[in-house]
């Protein structure tokens, strides 16, 4: 499933920015929303979410869940 393709247009962020290691605020927020949706709605493990988002470490996913905007 291409979750990032569904989140990207709704938040006005380029798909490549969500997957890239950029720290542009809109991309970081979109990435965090996607991580939370995958975790809450699909009960996906952090390691799998990390793979979907460009082979990121699972601890990065945990950090995003703890972020507050």
Wavefront OBJ file of the C-alpha trace (Angstrom):
o trace
v 0.000 0.000 0.000
v 1.247 3.442 -0.871
v 0.150 5.315 2.223
v 2.397 8.283 1.507
v 0.627 8.761 -1.838
v -2.664 9.246 0.009
v -1.316 11.634 2.663
v 0.811 13.751 0.338
v -1.880 15.566 -1.690
v -4.114 16.134 1.331
v -1.326 17.947 3.162
v 0.154 19.677 0.125
v 3.527 17.976 0.452
v 5.518 16.310 -2.301
v 5.702 12.508 -1.921
v 9.468 12.618 -2.313
v 9.719 15.066 0.601
v 7.880 12.656 2.896
v 10.313 9.855 2.094
v 13.420 12.054 1.863
v 15.524 12.936 4.880
v 14.542 16.585 4.629
v 13.672 18.642 7.700
v 11.278 20.994 5.931
v 8.520 21.624 8.461
v 5.615 20.605 6.192
v 7.378 17.339 5.320
v 8.149 16.581 8.969
v 4.523 17.185 9.959
v 3.218 15.059 7.073
v 5.672 12.298 7.971
v 4.582 12.385 11.615
v 0.907 12.233 10.677
v 1.581 9.279 8.398
v 3.539 7.479 11.112
v 0.746 8.002 13.628
v -1.916 6.798 11.188
v 0.064 3.685 10.301
v 0.677 2.960 13.960
v -2.837 3.681 15.287
v -5.091 2.572 12.444
v -3.093 -0.347 11.054
v -1.165 -1.343 14.204
v 1.989 -1.448 12.089
v 5.319 -2.059 13.864
v 7.851 0.765 13.914
v 10.366 -1.264 11.914
v 7.927 -1.726 9.021
v 6.956 1.956 9.072
v 10.656 2.802 8.933
v 11.094 0.652 5.825
v 8.101 2.312 4.128
v 9.542 5.748 4.847
v 12.932 5.249 3.273
v 14.601 2.627 5.488
v 14.620 4.770 8.606
v 15.516 3.310 11.985
v 12.612 2.298 14.237
v 13.795 4.729 16.923
v 13.158 7.588 14.501
v 9.557 6.398 14.201
v 9.218 6.327 17.996
v 10.569 9.894 18.159
v 7.925 11.069 15.648
v 5.132 9.507 17.707
v 6.332 11.410 20.780
v 6.524 14.747 18.891
v 3.911 17.373 19.619
v 2.901 20.074 17.162
l 1 2 3 4 5 6 7 8 9 10 11 12 13 14 15 16 17 18 19 20 21 22 23 24 25 26 27 28 29 30 31 32 33 34 35 36 37 38 39 40 41 42 43 44 45 46 47 48 49 50 51 52 53 54 55 56 57 58 59 60 61 62 63 64 65 66 67 68 69
